[in-house]
């Protein structure tokens, strides 16, 4: 009885080994972890300013800050009078950031399983199957998050451009309202690169995880 208990405890106890992180299945998880951090940090930590002059009010340059979560309707813009900008892109940006944070946390959990409980992963067919299904879900989440945020960034650039809201003001003319700086959105462009890269990484990892499932082994057995 004691031997059986000891054997069972030995099976569920962690057996630390980082060799799996050197194989494609584990190495891609490391890349997903890193790319997720860059994806959500370049979005949530972003801010820029737009600059413009309205000579009928002042000759000084007016500076307005644009920052996460990019709800332009809450941005304070004063052009002789209080002006409301159009565009709330908070849902797109927050969705993108949430997927990035969830990916970050999930990768930590999966890498712990790979490093400490790989022996159980190989013995229990259910665990690789769950790994495969979760990975497939995140493939869909990343392509939707990246696509939605790409449209959000495009719209954000347009609606935050001073020339856009100048056109909506009857008293503005090229001689009165002048754009000085339309903002720098290079960091958000980088966030999109990481977003679509995350999709590619999660899609690529499906094959390596599928090879660990009982479905692949059954197929190989049938072929043999």
N, C-alpha and C positions, 0 to 999 in steps of 0.2 A: 504493500500500500504506500509506504513511504517512498519507495523507488519510483512508483507511478507519479506521485505528487512532484517529486524532484524532476522527473523527466518533463512533465507538463510545464513546470515553472521554468525549466531551461529553454523550452520552445518559445515561450512568450517573453522571456527576458531579452533586452536589447543586445545585439551583437554588432558592435560598431565596426564599420568598414566603409571607406570612401571610394572603393574601386568602382562602384556603380556610377559615381559622378564623372568618371573618366570615359564611360561608355555613352553612346548617343542618347539613350533614354534619360540618363541622369544629367549629362552635360547640357542638354537642351533645357532642362528644368532650371539650371543655373542661369542660363541666358534669359529665360523667361522672367526670372526673379529680378535680374538687373534691368532688363528693358521695361518691366512694369514700373520700377522705381522712377526711371527717367520719364516715362509716359505721364504719370500723374504729377510728378514734381514740376515738370516744365509747364504744366497747365495751371496747377493750383498756386504756384509761386510766381505766376506771370503778372506783370503790370507794365503799362506804357503810358505815355502822355500824348495828347494832341495839342497843337498850338495854333492860334489864329489871332487876327487883329480885326477889330470892328472900329473903323476910324470915326464913325458917327458917335461912338461912346467914349473911346479912349484910344490913344496911340500906343498904349502899352500892350505887350503880348499877353493874351489870356491863355492860361494853361489848365487843361482838364485831364484828370487821371482816369485811365481805363484799367480795371483790374478784375481778377477772379471774384465772383462767378460770372461776370460780364452781363449784368442786367443793366442795359443802357438807360432804361426808364427810371433808374434810381440815381443816375449820374447828374451832378449839378452843373448845368451849362448856363452861363449868363452871357447873352448877346444883346446888350441894351435892356433886355428884360429876361425873365426866367423862361428857359426853353426846355421842353420835354423831348428827349430823343426817343426814337422808335427802335424797338428790338430788345427782347429778353432772351438771352442765350444761356441762362443759368442752367436750364434743364439739360441741354446738350453737354455743357462742360462738366456738370456735376455727375452725369451718367458716366462720362469718360473717366473721370477721376475715381469714381466708386469702383468701376471695373478694374482699374489699375491697382487700387488698394486691396481689393478682394484677391486679385492675382498674386500680389505680393504675399499676402497671408497664406494663400493656398499653396504656393510654391514652398514656403517654409515648412508647412505640414507635410507635404509630399516628400521633400528632401529628407526630413526626419525619418519617415517611413523607409525610404530607400537606404539611408545610411545605417539606421539602427535595427530595422525589422525586415530586411531584404529576404531573410530565410522564411519568414512567415508569408511575405508577398509571393514567394515562389510556391509555397505549399498550399495556399488558400486561393482557389480559382476565382472566388468572388472579389478579392481585392484588386487584381488587375482589371477585372471587368468594370468595377466601380471607377477605377482610374481612367479607363478608356471613355466611359460615358461622361464623366466630369470634364475630361479634356475636350470631348466633342461639344459639350455645352459652351465651354469657354471659347472655342473657335467661333461659334455663332455670336457670342457676346462681344468678342473683339472686333469682328467685321462690322457689326451694327454700330458699336461705339465709335469706331474710327470713321465710318462713313457719315454718321450723324454729326460728329464733331468737325469733320472736314467741311460740311456744309455750314456749320455754325461759325467756323473761323472765316469762311468766305463772306458770310453775311455780316459778321462783326466788323471786318475791315471796311465794308461798304458803308454801313450805317453809322460807324464812328468817324468816318472821314468828314472833316469840316465842310467840304464842298457839298456833301449830301444834305446836311441840315441847313446850309445856306440857301439851297434851292427852295426850301420850304418856307422861307421867310420873305415876305413881300418887300421889306425895306432893304434887303441885301442886294447889292450889285457888285460886280468885280472891282469897282473903285472903292467900295465901302468895306466889304467883307473879304478878307484875304487869308488864305491858308498859309501857315508858316511851316507846320510839321504835321503829317497825317498819322504819326505813330510808327513804331517798329514792331512788327509781328513775327520776326524771324524765329523767336523761341517757340511760338505756337506752331509754326511750320515744322519745327523739329519735333514737337509733341506728336504731330500727325505721322511723321516718319516712324517714330517709335510705336505709335498705335497700329499702323499697318504691319510693321515688323513683328509686333506681338501676335497679330493674326497669323502671319506666315509661320512663326515659330510653333504656335499651338497646332496649326494644321499639319506641320511636318512631324510633330511628335506623335500624332495619331498612329502612324505606321509602326513606330518602334514600340508603342504600348500595345498595339493590336497583336504584335508578335509574342507578347507575354500572356495573352488571354487563352482560355480553353477553346475559344472559337477557332483560332489559328491552328492550335494543336490538333483539333478534330479534323480540320481541313487537310492538314499535312498527313494525318493518318489515313484519311480517305484516299488521298492522292497516291500514297504508298501502297 
